[in-house]
């Protein structure tokens, strides 16, 4: 699926699939309003979620982060 979504001759360190890389998209990240990030220890991506919170804070976004050891994987956008 990544071959279909990414420009030719790029790898997965592209801003489309990895928001941690440096690029022009970070200017738009700074425009975000308040964010709530909830992570759970059972989610295999919890480390990446924590890195994402750190990146948002460095960009000046107001973040409320809650990480609990027990929970489930899901996404809600409000």
C-alpha positions as CSV (number, residue, x, y, z in Angstrom):
1,X,0.0,0.0,0.0
2,X,2.9,2.4,0.7
3,X,4.1,2.0,-2.9
4,X,0.7,3.3,-4.0
5,X,0.6,6.2,-1.5
6,X,4.1,7.6,-1.6
7,X,5.9,9.3,-4.5
8,X,8.1,7.1,-6.6
9,X,11.6,6.4,-5.3
10,X,10.9,7.5,-1.7
11,X,11.0,5.4,1.5
12,X,8.7,5.5,4.5
13,X,10.7,8.4,6.0
14,X,8.3,10.7,4.1
15,X,6.2,13.3,5.8
16,X,3.0,11.5,4.5
17,X,3.7,8.4,6.7
18,X,6.2,9.7,9.2
19,X,5.4,13.1,10.7
20,X,8.6,13.1,12.8
21,X,10.8,13.9,9.7
22,X,11.9,17.5,9.1
23,X,10.0,19.2,6.4
24,X,7.5,22.0,5.4
25,X,4.7,20.2,7.2
26,X,6.0,21.2,10.6
27,X,5.0,24.8,9.9
28,X,1.4,23.6,9.7
29,X,1.7,21.5,12.8
30,X,2.4,24.7,14.8
31,X,-1.1,25.9,13.7
32,X,-2.9,23.0,15.6
33,X,-5.1,23.9,18.5
34,X,-5.3,21.9,21.7
35,X,-4.8,18.2,21.3
36,X,-5.6,15.2,23.4
37,X,-3.4,12.1,22.9
38,X,-4.4,8.9,24.7
39,X,-2.2,5.8,24.6
40,X,-2.3,2.4,26.2
41,X,0.5,0.0,27.1
42,X,-1.1,-2.8,25.1
43,X,-0.8,-0.9,21.9
44,X,2.4,-1.8,19.9
45,X,2.6,1.9,18.7
46,X,2.6,3.5,22.2
47,X,6.3,4.4,21.8
48,X,5.6,6.3,18.6
49,X,2.7,8.0,20.2
50,X,5.0,9.3,23.0
51,X,7.5,10.5,20.3
52,X,4.6,12.2,18.6
53,X,3.6,14.1,21.8
54,X,7.2,15.2,22.2
55,X,7.2,16.5,18.6
56,X,4.0,18.4,19.1
57,X,5.2,20.0,22.3
58,X,8.4,21.1,20.6
59,X,6.3,22.8,17.9
60,X,4.4,24.7,20.6
61,X,1.1,22.8,20.4
62,X,-0.8,22.6,23.7
63,X,-1.1,18.8,24.4
64,X,-2.9,16.8,27.0
65,X,-1.3,13.3,27.0
66,X,-2.6,10.4,28.9
67,X,-0.8,7.0,28.8
68,X,-2.3,4.1,30.7
69,X,-0.9,0.6,31.1
70,X,-4.2,-1.1,30.2
71,X,-6.4,-0.2,27.3
72,X,-7.2,-0.7,23.7
73,X,-6.2,0.6,20.2
74,X,-8.6,3.0,18.6
75,X,-8.8,6.5,17.1
76,X,-11.3,9.2,17.7
77,X,-11.3,12.6,15.9
78,X,-13.4,15.3,17.4
